[in-house]
Amino acid sequence: MSARSFVIVGQTALASDAFLLNDFPGTSGRLDVLARCVRAALLVSHGVRRDAAVYLVLLGGPRAPRTVRIAGADVKFLRPDERSIATLLQKVLTGDHGAAGDGFVPVKPGIAVAAGGLDAVLADLTTESLYVLDETGSDARGHLRSAGGAFFLGDHVGFNPDARAQLLSLGARTVSVGPVSLHTDDVVSVVSNELDRIA
Ligand SMILES: C[S@@+](CC[C@H](N)C(=O)[O-])C[C@H]1O[C@@H](n2cnc3c(N)ncnc32)[C@H](O)[C@@H]1O
């Protein structure tokens, strides 16, 4: 399993393929916020982070909850531009991929879909180092470990309080990458960089 896992909880992100590529932000419940995190978590200049994975928890629309997992170890043909990632997500969200309780069902190389939300992610993770990213947390520097961990982030409307409570009950630590509220994908980049620097 990946050393670094980024889990983005999309409170309104559409859990189906019913969005328009020509108006991705306006028709997808802001799935575009999560799509940008795929690039930030998995792609570097001329390469893929093979030790990283990203989970997109999709809580919007009648097909919710569903979660897309993309593992850098196995993914193929992942491109950095947002439209390509939107197209990829639309393809993997087409049709049914298992039922609740089935866990992650492979759809393409390195990409799997689960018919569940945070519970499906927590059942899939192998690390016990859980971090909730939040502006009000303690400084991430000093808490992060080279071994990585699982990093949970909110979307354009922040972090769901129930999800936060669930993670804290599991021993998650709330950490901040600085005093300024950043875009979610920027936080993923900053955390990745911090881990790179201590690896
Ligand atoms: C755009 S921010 C959320 C802004 C939203 N308006 C709010 O008030 O919660 C999206 C997510 O990025 C993460 N985030 C943003 N800035 C951060 C920071 N300085 N440190 C840690 N996490 C941060 C948090 O997980 C947050 O839920």
The ligand as a Gaussian input file, in Angstrom:
#p B3LYP/6-31G(d) Opt

LIG

0 1
 C      -10.275000      25.922000       0.706000
 S      -10.007000      25.181000       2.250000
 C      -11.565000      25.340000       3.042000
 C      -12.084000      26.696000       3.077000
 C      -13.469000      26.775000       3.629000
 N      -13.982000      28.043000       3.202000
 C      -13.525000      26.677000       5.132000
 O      -13.806000      27.656000       5.777000
 O      -13.327000      25.598000       5.706000
 C      -10.054000      23.492000       1.807000
 C       -9.323000      22.547000       2.712000
 O       -7.929000      22.749000       2.572000
 C       -7.298000      22.437000       3.788000
 N       -6.524000      23.625000       4.184000
 C       -6.597000      24.881000       3.664000
 N       -5.664000      25.681000       4.205000
 C       -4.978000      24.928000       5.092000
 C       -3.876000      25.184000       5.971000
 N       -3.311000      26.374000       6.073000
 N       -3.415000      24.135000       6.728000
 C       -3.971000      22.920000       6.642000
 N       -5.011000      22.613000       5.830000
 C       -5.514000      23.602000       5.077000
 C       -8.361000      22.017000       4.790000
 O       -8.439000      20.600000       4.785000
 C       -9.602000      22.656000       4.185000
 O      -10.766000      21.964000       4.562000

